[in-house]
């Protein structure tokens, strides 16, 4: 089983502020910081 993750949030999803791509960017940055972003 892998300990890395692929972001499953579409870049077309808007976050609470109505900004497109923000939820995906936040998830990718969080996973990268934790060393869990799949390459």
C-alpha positions in Angstrom: 0.0 0.0 0.0 1.3 3.4 -0.9 1.8 6.3 1.5 1.4 8.9 -1.2 -1.7 10.5 -2.6 -2.9 11.9 -5.8 -5.2 15.0 -5.4 -8.7 14.0 -6.5 -10.2 17.5 -6.4 -10.8 18.9 -9.9 -9.2 22.3 -10.8 -12.7 23.5 -11.8 -14.0 23.4 -8.2 -14.4 26.7 -6.4 -13.6 27.1 -2.8 -15.6 29.0 -0.1 -14.3 32.3 -1.5 -15.4 31.4 -5.0 -11.8 31.1 -6.3 -11.4 28.3 -8.8 -8.5 25.9 -8.3 -7.8 27.0 -4.7 -9.0 23.8 -3.0 -6.8 21.7 -5.3 -3.8 24.0 -4.8 -4.3 23.9 -1.0 -4.5 20.1 -1.0 -1.4 19.8 -3.2 0.6 22.2 -1.0 -0.5 20.4 2.1 0.4 16.9 0.7 3.8 18.2 -0.6 4.6 19.7 2.8 3.9 16.4 4.5 5.9 14.5 1.9 2.9 12.6 0.7 2.3 14.0 -2.8 2.6 11.4 -5.5 5.0 12.3 -8.3 
